[in-house]
């Protein structure tokens, strides 16, 4: 039973590590997407965000 417990704990740790790695990867992807959107928004000729009636809209 002792070996089974150790094996279970090792498997759990592996799965936690894998999950954490995929969460970090997802976060990195989100950051990249945000950077790309920001670069796009700051590009000349991009649609300029305008605040109208307290909401953000885009002026053509």
C-alpha positions in Angstrom: 0.0 0.0 0.0 2.9 2.4 0.8 4.2 2.0 -2.8 0.7 2.6 -4.2 0.4 5.9 -2.2 3.8 7.1 -3.4 2.9 6.2 -7.0 -0.4 8.1 -6.7 1.3 11.1 -5.3 3.9 11.1 -8.1 1.1 10.8 -10.7 -0.8 13.7 -9.1 2.3 15.9 -9.0 3.0 15.1 -12.7 -0.6 16.1 -13.6 -0.4 19.2 -11.6 2.8 20.2 -13.2 1.4 19.5 -16.7 -1.7 21.6 -15.9 0.4 24.5 -14.5 2.5 24.4 -17.7 -0.5 24.5 -19.9 -2.0 27.4 -17.9 1.2 29.3 -18.2 1.2 28.6 -21.9 -2.3 29.9 -22.2 -1.4 33.0 -20.3 1.5 33.6 -22.6 -0.8 33.2 -25.6 -3.2 35.8 -24.1 -0.4 38.2 -23.5 0.8 37.9 -27.1 -2.7 38.4 -28.4 -3.1 41.5 -26.2 0.2 42.9 -27.5 -0.8 42.3 -31.1 -4.2 44.1 -30.5 -2.4 47.0 -28.9 0.1 47.3 -31.8 -2.8 47.1 -34.2 -4.7 49.8 -32.4 -1.6 52.1 -32.3 -0.8 51.6 -36.0 -1.4 54.7 -38.1 -4.7 54.5 -40.0 -6.2 52.2 -37.3 -9.7 52.9 -36.2 -9.5 55.4 -33.3 -11.4 54.5 -30.2 -13.9 57.2 -29.3 -15.8 57.4 -26.1 -19.5 58.2 -26.8 -22.1 58.3 -24.1 -19.7 56.6 -21.7 -19.2 53.7 -24.1 -16.2 53.0 -26.3 -17.1 53.0 -29.9 -15.0 53.1 -33.1 -15.1 56.1 -35.4 -14.6 55.3 -39.1 
